[in-house]
Amino acid sequence: MSGILGTLNIGTSGIEANQAGLSTAGNNIANVHTPGYTQEEVVFDQNVPGDGSPGMVGNGVRGESVRRVVNQFLDNQMVRQKTRLGFYEASRISLGEIDSFFAHAQSEGLAKHLSSYMSTWETVANHPLDRAARASLIASGKTMSTDFHEMAGLYSQARDRLGQMVGEEVSRVNVDLSKIAALNRQIIKARAGGESPNTLIDQRSVLASKVSKALNAHFFADRKGAMTLHLGGQISVSDVEAGTLSSRFDPVTDSVRILIDPPGHSGGAPIDITDRIKGGTMGGYLNVRDAKIKHLQHHLDVLAHAVINHVNAVHASGYGLSGRTGVDFFHPTVMVSGQGKGVTVVANAIAPNRAGHPLSVSVSGDRVTVVDQKTGKTVASSRLASGAGTVTVDGYSIRVAQAGTGATGTFRISGGNDVAGAALGMEVVVKDPSDLAAARNPVSQGKNAGDNRNAHDLFGLLSDRVHFAGTDRTATLHDFYSQTVAQVGSWSREARDNYKAQMVIEKGLKNQRMSVSGVSIADESARIIQYEKAYQASASLVQMTNRLLDTLVHLPTQ
Amino acid sequence: MIRVTGLMTGREVVDAHDRSMENLYGVDRQISSGKKFETPGDAPERMGESLRVNRTLAVTKQVVENAREGVVRLQLMESIMDQVGGLVIHAKAMAVRMSNETMVPENRRVEAQEMLRVLEQIVSLANTKSGEQYLFSGTDVTVEPFRFPDPAHHPASVAYQGNDSRSYVQQGFTSSVREAGLMRVSEVGSRLLGDSVSDPGGNSLLPVMRRFINALNNNDTTTIRNSIDALDAASHQVTERAAVLGTRERSLRRTLHRLERYQISLKTLKSQNEDVDIAKAVSELSLNQNLLAVSTKASRNIIQNTQNALFS
């Protein structure tokens, strides 16, 4: 349209377009602190010019669309970064809790009580007749056992809590998946209507970041604008449908499993994706729960197994003031079954790696025969001197003690390398202080009560390099415990350092994204001034055109 | 040129403030606890080092206690042997006097009673207890080492009732040669003083005393004269045993001093590894406090300036 009315329309289009600009800039400023908000700008375009004289005259302006100012590469990087950040954040928090269990570990807790227990054997060695020293030794053994129980309990509670946190994460992710599917539906609908659903896309990006922080996720956008989301290699959001995650405890593997029921997977069993979850808070919690703490639990059981078996082996070979021999100090981990008359047999695993298969012990008079039940071969044979003797064979220390003449019996020994539950099951079974075996040679009423060689041997365990289950290398009990402390310290430090590093990376990415997509109040203020001026100018054009029209309307007719 | 938004500036300000607070908190925690670390994660290497030092300290502390215990017992045993030695010299002087031809049988019978009292004193000394344990009965520590059997059958005789074993204190530690760290702290009485019932003709003190007393009663001047040399030899034997016990006691005392010095070195090492250098920490604290104050003021100014520029 040309002519005076065309000029009026040009002014009007300018007012409308700049008003859109003002609204967009105002909206940007209003959302300056809104998380996930992406700066928007109006895309202006010229209206198609009309034909006329003296030629094609412009037809004003129109706001074609409002677009998000975004760098897709940076946005994708941000989302991926969330997975790593989530992993180390979860690791830092959960390992920090484990780390705090070992606060002042150098002078408190298990290390202190292990030394204290072993040293009390020396007090008994120095005063073998002192019942108070003996009672104190039993109390010291109980204190150390309590430490093992507490550590085992703390690990178990930490794993329970992490299991709950994984469950809560799963619930949160399910809510987010549903919201993403709902937003997909709205975005497809808006796009089909020619709209630019920028706000909806921003909201969906925020949700995608949240899911990505929870676990490693892959996102794809299709032509319709829908986001497809894969979790653990399985589709979890497709167009307008969302799958469902679930978690369950698997007693066989003693681990929490994450399952997904993908959209459109009706009737099929949920798919286990646990092994594919390598990142995010969920990945972090699972890693700490089912790899790291599980390792620590096993390590604690191995240590408890070593303490129980090595102390028992030396203790059982000695004699108490009561004259008894073959008495375990701690509840044994090795199973001894069978029946005998006038004979007792106790067994402890002093080289657990070799104590994997069961043995059969036959006692007839003073003759002891040990047979490997796997091969059927006799592996040891000996005679008892002074009514008792110790046979060391296939990783076991077997103490046989006669209670009288005509001793006979057959016993089965098994479970030498079974460490499960050793820490929680550690218990002092010696009740009578006079049964504490400080003597190496037989003790009877008034005889050999001052023999303290066995007590010295027990104290010696503090410095001896002994065998542990699952490794052929020997170490002292303290060194083995120190490995746990060092491991926890290094994991915790690593998680803290990695978290800090990831925070720095994220900050850098955030800054880069904000420099592109963030709202700058200064920029927006400048734009507002620009749009205001353009609006005023367009309004002036309309006023001027109005005056021209008035002039035309009031021209005298001739 | 990077485009800087207000949010970027704000976040940077908050981050800087958080960093300063974190540093301040770290130093504050160290000063209040007096330790460089609390958990293994704070300093895994230091924690490992402290665990090693503490284990060695625990073993050393126990060995020091053992050595003290041993020193007390060996001192007591040495003192007993010294007193026995004094009584033997008294008996020898008596033997010299009684061997004199001017003495009449009545004099010798009277002195025999005196020597029986000396023998009783020797037995009483040898039956001394340390706490609940007899010192000279081997490992039969609940049994009196020496007793007088029926005088009608065994006049002036003393029988040993203990065994031939010994008890020990752990005074050092090498796990491979554990025996090397053991020090004997009980003695087999029969090896020190003999047994005049099972070995009446022996050269140890008790058989010699038996023969001497019986010779006095029987006015056997030949045996009395022989007893002078025998008592002299027995006296040497007792002195020698006392000297051996003294040597052992001094050796244990040297070990004790060495271990006490070692304990001090270990504690110094532990302190260097664990304890905070307070002067250094306090100067770090004031540095961090200043940094925080400057950072807070700068942040306030930056934010105010930005707002003033935009809205004034």
Interface residues (C-beta under 8 A of the other chain):
Chain A: V32 H33 L95 G96 D99 S100 F102 A103 H104 A105 Q106 S107 A111 K112 S115 S116 S119 E122 T123 A125 N126 H127 P128 L129 D130 A439 N441 G446 K447 N448 A449 G450 D451 N452 R453 H456 D457 F459 G460 L462 S463 D464 R465 T476 H478 Y481 S482 V485 A486 V488 G489 S490 W491 S492 R493 R496 K507 K510 N511 M514 S515 V516 G518 V519 S520 I521 A522 D523 S525
Chain B: I2 R3 V4 T5 G6 L7 M8 R11 D15 E38 T39 P40 G41 D42 A43 P44 M47 G48 S50 L51 R52 N54 R55 A58 V59 K61 Q62 E65 N66 E69 G131 E132 Q133 S137 G138 T139 D140 V141 T142 V143 N163 S165 S167 Y168 V169 Q170 F173 S175 R178 L182 S186 E274 T306 A309 L310
